[in-house]
Amino acid sequence: MKRSLLVGFVLAFHCEFVAAQTPAELVKSAREALAKDDSAGALKLVSKAIADDPKNLVALSLRATIYERLDKYADVVADYSRILAVDKTLASAWQDRGSANFKAGKIGESIADFDQYIALNPGAKISHWQRGISYYYAGKFDEGTKQFEGYQDFDSNDVENAVWRFMCMTRKVGMEKSRKAMLKIGDDRRVPMRQVYDLYKGDLKPADVLAAAKAGNPDPVRLSRQLFYAHLYVGIYYDLLGDTKQALDHLNKATNDHRIGHYMWDVARVHRDLLVKK
């Protein structure tokens, strides 16, 4: 009984302490909780700050970040929408909402947001590979091809850029013509990107990409990352060939077994989910 009373007293004191904090103090406490991987606690604190100050852009941005960690993409979109309702000139909010819309499977909405971001930040147009990826999934293959061709002037050493342009072209003109027009890539040292390039070029097999990802006895973290990219691009390659079973097998391995903290993990998940819907 005494222990129950003590617990109740501590909880009551904590609630009173939180209630007494200003929005800025609540945001600070939420960040501290997030640094300790207490996403649930951070979410409660920052939500209280927003309840007290609904137009607090710092609090809204932090809560969007927390929702992102929790894979609650619709909630991420909602908070960035609240931010943009306060200030539509915040270019970064359009970019972040576009990314969240893509992760939520809302491809058309992601393109619209990326367009607004570029309108406010024209210099980002040439390097905006996320918009090119959204074009691909929206079936806007000509626009995607142009986006990736533009990116080539920004970075000519990126195998992924050449592959995504190849993917857009293949959907329009077929694989053989796309191979003949494949972008020339410089020195992309990421493993197994050179093998991925040669796979799409027609010079290697899927097994060669997977073998390259495992070669050299990499440490577990690097091995998992390399296998993620290997399974992602082998899976997409099988999808281009029309082999949905093999495509899903590799995309499931990429998303389920080798999660990485990068936008491309969400690309793998979105691609897989779209294939499942088919």
Backbone as numpy.savetxt, mean C-alpha at the origin, in Angstrom:
# Nx Ny Nz CAx CAy CAz Cx Cy Cz
-12.56 -8.70 47.60 -13.40 -7.49 47.60 -12.52 -6.23 47.60
-11.50 -6.23 48.49 -10.62 -5.07 48.55 -9.89 -4.86 47.24
-9.48 -5.98 46.60 -8.78 -5.86 45.31 -9.71 -5.27 44.26
-10.97 -5.69 44.24 -11.94 -5.18 43.29 -12.14 -3.68 43.47
-12.19 -3.24 44.73 -12.34 -1.82 45.02 -11.14 -1.03 44.53
-9.95 -1.62 44.74 -8.72 -0.95 44.31 -8.67 -0.82 42.79
-9.04 -1.90 42.08 -9.06 -1.86 40.62 -10.05 -0.82 40.13
-11.21 -0.79 40.77 -12.22 0.19 40.39 -11.74 1.61 40.61
-11.03 1.83 41.70 -10.48 3.16 41.99 -9.46 3.58 40.94
-8.58 2.63 40.56 -7.55 2.93 39.56 -8.19 3.26 38.22
-9.19 2.48 37.84 -9.87 2.73 36.56 -10.57 4.09 36.58
-11.23 4.38 37.69 -11.93 5.66 37.81 -10.94 6.82 37.72
-9.81 6.66 38.40 -8.78 7.71 38.38 -8.25 7.90 36.96
-8.02 6.78 36.26 -7.53 6.86 34.87 -8.53 7.59 33.98
-9.80 7.26 34.13 -10.83 7.89 33.30 -10.90 9.39 33.56
-10.81 9.76 34.84 -10.83 11.17 35.19 -9.60 11.89 34.63
-8.45 11.20 34.68 -7.22 11.79 34.16 -7.33 12.03 32.66
-7.87 11.04 31.93 -8.04 11.19 30.48 -9.01 12.31 30.17
-10.13 12.35 30.93 -11.14 13.38 30.70 -10.58 14.78 30.93
-9.61 14.89 31.82 -9.05 16.20 32.17 -8.02 16.68 31.15
-7.53 15.80 30.29 -6.50 16.17 29.34 -7.06 17.02 28.20
-6.26 17.94 27.71 -6.63 18.72 26.54 -6.44 17.86 25.30
-7.03 18.26 24.14 -6.81 17.49 22.91 -5.33 17.30 22.58
-4.53 18.33 22.79 -3.10 18.21 22.50 -2.44 17.18 23.41
-2.84 17.18 24.68 -2.29 16.21 25.62 -2.75 14.79 25.29
-3.98 14.67 24.86 -4.51 13.36 24.47 -3.75 12.82 23.25
-3.47 13.69 22.30 -2.70 13.28 21.11 -1.31 12.82 21.53
-0.69 13.55 22.45 0.64 13.17 22.94 0.58 11.80 23.62
-0.43 11.58 24.44 -0.58 10.29 25.11 -0.86 9.18 24.11
-1.63 9.49 23.07 -1.92 8.50 22.04 -0.66 8.09 21.30
0.20 9.06 21.01 1.46 8.74 20.33 2.34 7.86 21.20
2.35 8.16 22.50 3.14 7.35 23.42 2.61 5.92 23.48
1.29 5.77 23.47 0.69 4.44 23.48 1.00 3.69 22.18
0.96 4.42 21.07 1.25 3.80 19.77 2.70 3.35 19.70
3.59 4.12 20.30 5.01 3.75 20.32 5.24 2.46 21.10
4.30 2.14 21.99 4.38 0.90 22.77 3.55 -0.22 22.13
3.13 0.00 20.87 2.31 -0.97 20.13 0.94 -1.18 20.76
0.46 -0.19 21.50 -0.89 -0.26 22.08 -1.84 0.51 21.16
-2.18 -0.10 20.03 -3.03 0.58 19.05 -4.42 0.84 19.61
-4.95 -0.11 20.36 -6.30 0.06 20.92 -6.34 1.23 21.88
-5.34 1.31 22.78 -5.28 2.42 23.72 -5.08 3.75 23.01
-4.21 3.76 22.01 -3.96 4.98 21.24 -5.23 5.45 20.53
-5.99 4.49 20.00 -7.22 4.82 19.29 -8.24 5.47 20.22
-8.37 4.96 21.43 -9.31 5.53 22.39 -8.91 6.96 22.76
-7.64 7.17 22.98 -7.16 8.49 23.38 -7.35 9.52 22.27
-6.95 9.17 21.06 -7.04 10.13 19.97 -8.51 10.36 19.57
-9.34 9.35 19.71 -10.77 9.53 19.42 -11.40 10.50 20.41
-10.94 10.46 21.67 -11.41 11.41 22.67 -10.99 12.82 22.29
-9.76 12.97 21.79 -9.28 14.27 21.35 -10.14 14.81 20.21
-10.53 13.94 19.29 -11.35 14.35 18.16 -12.76 14.68 18.60
-13.27 13.93 19.56 -14.60 14.24 20.10 -14.62 15.62 20.72
-13.52 16.00 21.37 -13.42 17.32 22.00 -13.15 18.43 20.98
-12.46 18.04 19.89 -12.08 19.03 18.87 -12.17 18.37 17.49
-13.37 18.32 16.92 -13.61 17.56 15.67 -12.78 18.01 14.47
-12.25 19.23 14.50 -11.49 19.72 13.36 -9.98 19.73 13.65
-9.58 18.97 14.62 -8.16 18.88 14.97 -7.45 18.01 13.94
-6.75 18.65 13.01 -6.15 17.92 11.89 -5.03 16.98 12.34
-4.30 17.37 13.38 -3.23 16.51 13.90 -3.83 15.23 14.46
-4.90 15.37 15.22 -5.56 14.19 15.81 -6.18 13.31 14.74
-6.82 13.92 13.75 -7.43 13.14 12.67 -6.37 12.38 11.88
-5.24 13.03 11.61 -4.17 12.37 10.87 -3.60 11.20 11.67
-3.44 11.40 12.98 -2.92 10.32 13.82 -3.89 9.16 13.86
-5.18 9.45 13.97 -6.15 8.35 14.02 -6.17 7.59 12.69
-6.01 8.31 11.59 -5.93 7.64 10.29 -4.73 6.68 10.26
-3.62 7.12 10.83 -2.42 6.27 10.90 -2.69 5.02 11.72
-3.42 5.17 12.82 -3.75 4.03 13.68 -4.67 3.07 12.94
-5.69 3.62 12.29 -6.59 2.76 11.51 -5.83 2.01 10.42
-4.83 2.67 9.84 -4.00 2.03 8.81 -3.29 0.81 9.40
-2.75 0.96 10.60 -2.08 -0.17 11.26 -3.04 -1.32 11.51
-4.29 -0.99 11.73 -5.31 -1.99 12.03 -6.00 -2.53 10.78
-5.53 -2.09 9.60 -6.10 -2.51 8.31 -7.56 -2.10 8.17
-7.95 -1.01 8.81 -9.33 -0.50 8.72 -9.35 0.65 7.71
-9.30 0.27 6.43 -9.08 1.26 5.38 -10.28 2.18 5.16
-11.49 1.68 5.35 -12.66 2.55 5.21 -12.61 3.66 6.26
-12.14 3.34 7.46 -12.01 4.35 8.50 -10.88 5.33 8.19
-9.82 4.83 7.56 -8.74 5.73 7.12 -9.28 6.74 6.13
-10.04 6.25 5.15 -10.63 7.13 4.15 -11.53 8.16 4.81
-12.33 7.73 5.78 -13.26 8.64 6.45 -12.52 9.77 7.17
-11.42 9.45 7.83 -10.69 10.49 8.56 -9.99 11.46 7.61
-9.45 10.96 6.50 -8.86 11.89 5.54 -9.93 12.74 4.87
-11.13 12.20 4.73 -12.24 13.00 4.20 -12.58 14.13 5.17
-12.52 13.84 6.47 -12.76 14.88 7.47 -11.67 15.96 7.40
-10.44 15.53 7.18 -9.33 16.48 7.06 -9.55 17.38 5.84
-9.92 16.78 4.72 -10.12 17.55 3.50 -11.34 18.45 3.57
-12.31 18.09 4.40 -13.46 18.96 4.59 -13.05 20.25 5.30
-11.97 20.17 6.07 -11.45 21.35 6.76 -10.53 22.15 5.84
-9.69 21.45 5.07 -8.72 22.13 4.21 -8.46 21.29 2.96
-9.05 21.70 1.85 -8.90 20.96 0.59 -7.57 21.22 -0.10
-6.77 22.11 0.45 -5.48 22.43 -0.19 -4.35 21.55 0.32
-4.64 20.64 1.24 -3.59 19.77 1.79 -3.30 18.63 0.81
-2.27 18.80 0.00 -1.95 17.82 -1.04 -1.71 16.44 -0.45
-1.00 16.37 0.67 -0.66 15.07 1.25 -1.91 14.29 1.67
-2.96 15.00 2.06 -4.19 14.32 2.46 -4.87 13.67 1.26
-4.80 14.31 0.10 -5.34 13.69 -1.12 -4.55 12.44 -1.47
-3.22 12.52 -1.36 -2.37 11.36 -1.64 -2.68 10.22 -0.68
-2.78 10.55 0.61 -3.01 9.50 1.61 -4.41 8.91 1.48
-5.40 9.72 1.15 -6.73 9.16 0.95 -6.77 8.31 -0.31
-6.02 8.72 -1.33 -5.96 7.90 -2.54 -5.37 6.53 -2.25
-4.30 6.49 -1.46 -3.70 5.21 -1.09 -4.68 4.36 -0.30
-5.39 4.99 0.63 -6.36 4.26 1.45 -7.52 3.76 0.61
-7.97 4.56 -0.33 -9.05 4.11 -1.21 -8.61 2.89 -2.03
-7.38 2.92 -2.51 -6.88 1.76 -3.25 -6.88 0.52 -2.37
-6.36 0.67 -1.15 -6.29 -0.47 -0.23 -7.67 -0.98 0.15
-8.66 -0.09 0.10 -10.04 -0.49 0.38 -10.71 -1.08 -0.85
-9.99 -1.16 -1.97 -10.54 -1.73 -3.19 -11.35 -0.74 -4.02
-11.27 0.54 -3.68 -12.01 1.57 -4.41 -11.06 2.23 -5.41
-10.92 1.56 -6.54 -9.88 1.94 -7.50 -10.17 3.29 -8.15
-11.40 3.48 -8.62 -11.76 4.75 -9.26 -11.57 5.92 -8.33
-11.97 5.75 -7.08 -11.81 6.82 -6.09 -10.33 7.13 -5.84
-9.49 6.09 -5.87 -8.06 6.33 -5.65 -7.48 7.17 -6.78
-7.90 6.92 -8.00 -7.41 7.71 -9.14 -7.83 9.17 -9.00
-9.08 9.38 -8.61 -9.58 10.75 -8.45 -8.77 11.50 -7.39
-8.45 10.82 -6.30 -7.66 11.45 -5.25 -6.23 11.72 -5.71
-5.63 10.77 -6.41 -4.27 10.97 -6.92 -4.24 12.14 -7.91
-5.29 12.27 -8.71 -5.37 13.39 -9.65 -5.39 14.72 -8.91
-6.15 14.78 -7.82 -6.20 16.01 -7.02 -4.84 16.31 -6.40
-4.16 15.27 -5.94 -2.83 15.44 -5.37 -1.89 16.03 -6.41
-1.91 15.49 -7.62 -1.04 15.96 -8.69 -1.40 17.39 -9.11
-2.70 17.71 -9.09 -3.13 19.07 -9.42 -2.52 20.08 -8.45
-2.41 19.68 -7.18 -1.83 20.56 -6.17 -0.31 20.47 -6.12
0.23 19.39 -6.67 1.68 19.16 -6.64 2.11 18.61 -8.00
2.09 19.44 -9.05 2.34 18.98 -10.42 3.66 18.25 -10.62
4.66 18.59 -9.82 5.95 17.94 -9.97 5.94 16.46 -9.66
4.87 15.99 -8.98 4.78 14.57 -8.60 4.23 13.70 -9.73
3.75 14.31 -10.80 3.08 13.54 -11.85 3.97 12.46 -12.46
5.19 12.81 -12.79 6.07 11.90 -13.51 6.41 10.66 -12.68
6.49 10.81 -11.36 6.94 9.70 -10.51 5.79 8.97 -9.82
4.55 9.29 -10.17 3.42 8.76 -9.41 3.04 7.34 -9.87
3.85 6.38 -9.44 3.63 4.99 -9.83 2.34 4.42 -9.23
1.92 4.94 -8.07 0.67 4.43 -7.48 -0.52 4.69 -8.41
-0.53 5.86 -9.05 -1.61 6.15 -9.98 -1.56 5.21 -11.17
-0.34 4.88 -11.62 -0.21 3.93 -12.72 -0.78 2.57 -12.36
-0.54 2.12 -11.14 -1.08 0.83 -10.69 -2.60 0.89 -10.62
-3.14 2.00 -10.11 -4.59 2.14 -10.06 -5.19 2.13 -11.48
-4.51 2.78 -12.43 -4.96 2.74 -13.82 -5.08 1.30 -14.31
-4.09 0.48 -13.96 -4.12 -0.92 -14.41 -5.36 -1.62 -13.90
-5.64 -1.49 -12.61 -6.79 -2.20 -12.04 -8.12 -1.59 -12.45
-8.10 -0.35 -12.90 -9.31 0.28 -13.42 -9.55 -0.08 -14.88
-8.62 -0.81 -15.48 -8.74 -1.17 -16.89 -8.38 -0.03 -17.82
-7.71 1.00 -17.29 -7.30 2.14 -18.11 -5.84 1.91 -18.54
-5.70 0.98 -19.46 -4.36 0.49 -19.80 -3.53 1.50 -20.58
-4.16 2.31 -21.43 -3.41 3.33 -22.16 -2.85 4.38 -21.19
-3.70 4.80 -20.24 -3.25 5.78 -19.25 -2.14 5.20 -18.38
-2.28 3.92 -18.03 -1.25 3.27 -17.23 0.06 3.18 -17.98
0.00 2.81 -19.24 1.21 2.73 -20.06 1.94 4.06 -20.08
1.19 5.14 -20.28 1.80 6.48 -20.33 2.41 6.87 -18.98
1.71 6.50 -17.89 2.23 6.84 -16.57 3.58 6.16 -16.33
3.67 4.89 -16.68 4.92 4.17 -16.45 6.01 4.58 -17.44
5.63 4.99 -18.62 6.63 5.53 -19.55 7.21 6.83 -19.01
6.36 7.65 -18.39 6.84 8.89 -17.79 7.78 8.62 -16.63
7.44 7.61 -15.84 8.28 7.27 -14.69 9.68 6.86 -15.12
9.79 6.30 -16.31 11.10 5.86 -16.81 12.08 7.03 -16.86
11.57 8.25 -17.13 12.43 9.43 -17.14 12.83 9.84 -15.73
12.05 9.41 -14.74 12.36 9.70 -13.34 13.37 8.69 -12.79
13.19 7.42 -13.15 14.09 6.36 -12.67 14.12 5.24 -13.70
15.24 5.13 -14.38 15.36 4.11 -15.44 15.95 2.81 -14.92
16.07 2.68 -13.60 16.65 1.47 -13.00 15.64 0.62 -12.24
14.37 0.86 -12.47 13.31 0.21 -11.69 12.63 -0.87 -12.53
12.93 -2.13 -12.22 12.33 -3.25 -12.95 10.81 -3.23 -12.82
10.31 -2.90 -11.63 8.86 -2.92 -11.43 8.15 -1.97 -12.40
8.74 -0.82 -12.67 8.13 0.11 -13.62 7.99 -0.52 -15.00
9.06 -1.19 -15.45 9.01 -1.86 -16.75 7.96 -2.97 -16.77
7.85 -3.69 -15.65 6.88 -4.79 -15.57 5.45 -4.27 -15.61
5.17 -3.19 -14.90 3.79 -2.68 -14.89 3.42 -2.07 -16.24
4.36 -1.45 -16.93 4.08 -0.99 -18.29 3.81 -2.20 -19.19
4.63 -3.24 -19.03 4.43 -4.47 -19.79 3.03 -5.04 -19.53
2.60 -5.04 -18.26 1.28 -5.56 -17.91 0.17 -4.77 -18.60
0.29 -3.43 -18.57 -0.72 -2.60 -19.23 -0.76 -2.88 -20.72
0.41 -2.97 -21.34 0.47 -3.21 -22.78 -0.06 -4.59 -23.14
0.27 -5.59 -22.31 -0.17 -6.95 -22.60 -1.69 -7.04 -22.64
-2.36 -6.32 -21.79 -3.83 -6.33 -21.79 -4.41 -5.71 -23.06
-3.59 -4.92 -23.76 -4.05 -4.28 -24.99 -3.59 -5.00 -26.25
-2.31 -5.40 -26.30 -1.75 -5.91 -27.55 -1.19 -7.32 -27.44
-1.24 -7.92 -26.25 -0.73 -9.27 -26.09 0.71 -9.30 -25.61
1.11 -10.47 -25.14 2.41 -10.62 -24.50 3.58 -10.50 -25.47
3.47 -11.07 -26.65 4.61 -11.09 -27.56 4.98 -9.68 -28.02
3.99 -8.88 -28.39 4.28 -7.51 -28.80 4.82 -6.69 -27.64
4.31 -6.95 -26.45 4.77 -6.22 -25.27 6.23 -6.55 -24.96
6.60 -7.80 -25.16 7.99 -8.19 -24.91 8.95 -7.46 -25.86
8.55 -7.30 -27.08 9.41 -6.62 -28.05 9.58 -5.14 -27.71
8.60 -4.57 -27.02 8.64 -3.14 -26.69 8.98 -2.89 -25.23
9.46 -3.92 -24.51 9.70 -3.78 -23.08 10.80 -2.75 -22.80
10.55 -1.92 -21.79 11.50 -0.87 -21.44 12.85 -1.47 -21.05
13.91 -0.79 -21.43 15.26 -1.21 -21.03 15.53 -0.67 -19.62
16.03 -1.53 -18.76 16.26 -1.17 -17.36 17.74 -1.24 -17.04
18.19 -0.29 -16.21 19.59 -0.26 -15.80 19.88 -1.22 -14.66
20.54 -0.73 -13.66 21.05 -1.60 -12.59 20.11 -1.61 -11.39
19.11 -2.48 -11.43 18.22 -2.68 -10.28 18.80 -3.85 -9.47
19.40 -3.54 -8.33 20.12 -4.55 -7.57 19.24 -5.32 -6.59
17.98 -4.99 -6.53 17.09 -5.70 -5.60 16.86 -7.13 -6.08
16.98 -8.04 -5.15 16.74 -9.47 -5.45 15.26 -9.76 -5.20
14.56 -10.41 -6.16 15.05 -11.01 -7.41 14.60 -10.22 -8.64
14.76 -8.90 -8.64 14.18 -8.08 -9.70 14.75 -8.37 -11.09
16.03 -8.63 -11.18 16.59 -8.94 -12.50 15.96 -10.20 -13.07
15.73 -11.18 -12.22 15.09 -12.42 -12.68 13.62 -12.19 -13.03
12.96 -11.31 -12.28 11.57 -10.95 -12.61 11.51 -10.32 -14.00
12.43 -9.42 -14.27 12.50 -8.78 -15.59 12.68 -9.84 -16.69
13.60 -10.75 -16.48 13.88 -11.77 -17.49 12.70 -12.74 -17.65
11.96 -12.97 -16.57 10.75 -13.80 -16.66 9.75 -13.16 -17.60
9.46 -11.88 -17.39 8.47 -11.20 -18.23 8.99 -11.01 -19.65
10.28 -10.93 -19.78 10.89 -10.80 -21.12 10.82 -12.12 -21.88
10.61 -13.23 -21.15 10.50 -14.53 -21.80 11.77 -15.35 -21.75
12.76 -14.90 -20.97 14.06 -15.57 -20.94 14.24 -16.51 -19.75
13.34 -16.45 -18.75 13.42 -17.32 -17.57 12.05 -17.91 -17.27
12.04 -18.88 -16.36 10.81 -19.52 -15.90 10.49 -19.06 -14.47
9.24 -19.21 -14.03 8.89 -18.83 -12.65 9.79 -19.46 -11.59
10.19 -20.72 -11.79 11.05 -21.39 -10.82 12.39 -20.68 -10.67
12.87 -20.04 -11.73 14.13 -19.31 -11.66 14.04 -18.09 -10.74
12.89 -17.44 -10.77 12.68 -16.27 -9.90 12.66 -16.69 -8.44
11.95 -17.77 -8.15 11.87 -18.26 -6.77 13.24 -18.74 -6.27
13.99 -19.38 -7.16 15.33 -19.86 -6.77 16.24 -18.68 -6.47
16.14 -17.63 -7.25 16.98 -16.45 -7.03 16.66 -15.79 -5.69
15.38 -15.80 -5.32 14.96 -15.19 -4.05 15.55 -15.94 -2.85
15.79 -17.23 -3.01 16.29 -18.05 -1.90 17.81 -18.19 -1.91
18.46 -17.79 -2.98 19.89 -18.04 -3.14 20.73 -17.21 -2.17
21.89 -17.75 -1.80 22.85 -16.99 -1.00 22.61 -17.01 0.49
21.70 -17.84 0.95 21.43 -17.97 2.39 21.14 -16.62 3.06
20.13 -15.87 2.57 19.82 -14.57 3.19 19.23 -14.76 4.58
19.34 -13.72 5.41 18.76 -13.80 6.75 17.24 -13.88 6.63
16.53 -14.33 7.66 15.09 -14.57 7.56 14.27 -13.37 7.11
14.61 -12.18 7.57 13.84 -10.99 7.20 14.02 -10.70 5.71
15.26 -10.74 5.25 15.52 -10.48 3.82 14.92 -11.58 2.96
15.02 -12.82 3.40 14.46 -13.93 2.63 12.95 -13.76 2.46
12.27 -13.39 3.53 10.82 -13.23 3.45 10.46 -12.10 2.49
11.20 -11.00 2.55 10.93 -9.88 1.65 11.17 -10.29 0.20
12.27 -10.99 -0.05 12.57 -11.42 -1.41 11.54 -12.41 -1.93
11.07 -13.29 -1.06 10.05 -14.24 -1.47 8.71 -13.55 -1.71
8.44 -12.48 -0.95 7.21 -11.73 -1.21 7.21 -11.25 -2.66
8.28 -10.56 -3.07 8.31 -10.02 -4.43 8.34 -11.13 -5.48
9.02 -12.21 -5.17 9.04 -13.33 -6.11 7.64 -13.89 -6.33
6.93 -14.17 -5.24 5.58 -14.72 -5.37 4.61 -13.70 -5.97
4.77 -12.42 -5.62 3.89 -11.40 -6.21 4.00 -11.40 -7.73
5.22 -11.30 -8.24 5.36 -11.14 -9.69 5.23 -12.45 -10.45
5.52 -13.55 -9.81 5.20 -14.84 -10.44 3.69 -15.02 -10.49
2.99 -14.63 -9.43 1.54 -14.73 -9.41 0.90 -13.88 -10.49
1.36 -12.64 -10.63 0.83 -11.76 -11.67 1.15 -12.31 -13.05
2.33 -12.89 -13.21 2.71 -13.48 -14.50 1.74 -14.60 -14.89
1.41 -15.46 -13.92 0.45 -16.53 -14.22 -0.92 -15.95 -14.54
-1.28 -14.86 -13.90 -2.56 -14.22 -14.20 -2.58 -13.72 -15.64
-1.48 -13.14 -16.09 -1.41 -12.68 -17.48 -1.53 -13.84 -18.46
-1.06 -15.02 -18.03 -1.16 -16.21 -18.88 -2.55 -16.83 -18.82
-3.40 -16.35 -17.91 -4.74 -16.89 -17.77 -4.83 -18.08 -16.84
-3.77 -18.35 -16.08 -3.75 -19.48 -15.15 -4.11 -18.96 -13.75
-5.40 -18.85 -13.49 -5.87 -18.26 -12.24 -5.47 -19.09 -11.03
-5.49 -20.41 -11.16 -5.14 -21.27 -10.03 -3.71 -21.02 -9.56
-2.77 -21.03 -10.49 -1.37 -20.77 -10.15 -1.18 -19.34 -9.65
-1.89 -18.42 -10.27 -1.79 -17.02 -9.85 -2.22 -16.87 -8.39
-3.34 -17.44 -8.03 -3.84 -17.33 -6.66 -2.92 -18.05 -5.67
-2.35 -19.16 -6.08 -1.43 -19.89 -5.20 -0.26 -18.99 -4.80
0.32 -18.31 -5.76 1.48 -17.45 -5.47 1.07 -16.16 -4.77
-0.05 -15.58 -5.15 -0.49 -14.35 -4.49 -0.89 -14.61 -3.04
-1.45 -15.77 -2.77 -1.77 -16.13 -1.38 -0.49 -16.30 -0.56
0.53 -16.89 -1.17 1.80 -17.03 -0.45 2.42 -15.66 -0.17
2.33 -14.77 -1.15 2.88 -13.42 -0.96 2.18 -12.69 0.17
0.86 -12.74 0.19 0.10 -11.97 1.18 0.04 -12.64 2.54
-0.09 -13.95 2.56 -0.28 -14.66 3.83 1.02 -15.02 4.54
2.05 -15.36 3.76 3.28 -15.87 4.35 4.41 -14.84 4.42
4.30 -13.77 3.64 5.45 -12.85 3.53 4.99 -11.39 3.55
4.21 -11.04 4.56 3.74 -9.65 4.64 4.91 -8.70 4.87
4.92 -7.61 4.11 5.93 -6.57 4.29 5.22 -5.24 4.53
5.91 -4.31 5.15 5.32 -3.01 5.43 5.49 -2.06 4.26
4.88 -2.38 3.15 5.03 -1.58 1.94 3.73 -1.62 1.14
3.50 -0.57 0.37 2.30 -0.46 -0.48 2.12 -1.68 -1.37
3.23 -2.27 -1.79 3.12 -3.40 -2.72 2.46 -4.62 -2.07
2.54 -4.74 -0.73 1.81 -5.83 -0.09 0.32 -5.66 -0.31
-0.15 -4.42 -0.21 -1.56 -4.17 -0.46 -1.92 -4.39 -1.93
-0.99 -4.10 -2.82 -1.21 -4.39 -4.23 -1.43 -5.89 -4.43
-0.60 -6.69 -3.78 -0.75 -8.15 -3.88 -2.11 -8.58 -3.35
-2.52 -8.01 -2.23 -3.80 -8.38 -1.62 -4.97 -7.96 -2.50
-4.91 -6.74 -3.03 -5.98 -6.26 -3.91 -6.07 -7.12 -5.17
-4.91 -7.44 -5.75 -4.89 -8.28 -6.95 -5.52 -9.65 -6.66
-5.11 -10.23 -5.54 -5.68 -11.53 -5.14 -7.19 -11.44 -4.96
-7.65 -10.41 -4.26 -9.08 -10.28 -3.97 -9.89 -10.10 -5.25
-9.33 -9.36 -6.19 -10.03 -9.18 -7.47 -10.11 -10.49 -8.25
-9.05 -11.29 -8.17 -9.08 -12.60 -8.83 -10.12 -13.52 -8.19
-10.19 -13.48 -6.86 -11.17 -14.31 -6.14 -12.58 -13.92 -6.55
-12.84 -12.62 -6.71 -14.17 -12.16 -7.10 -14.57 -12.66 -8.47
-13.54 -12.84 -9.34 -13.84 -13.35 -10.68 -14.35 -14.79 -10.64
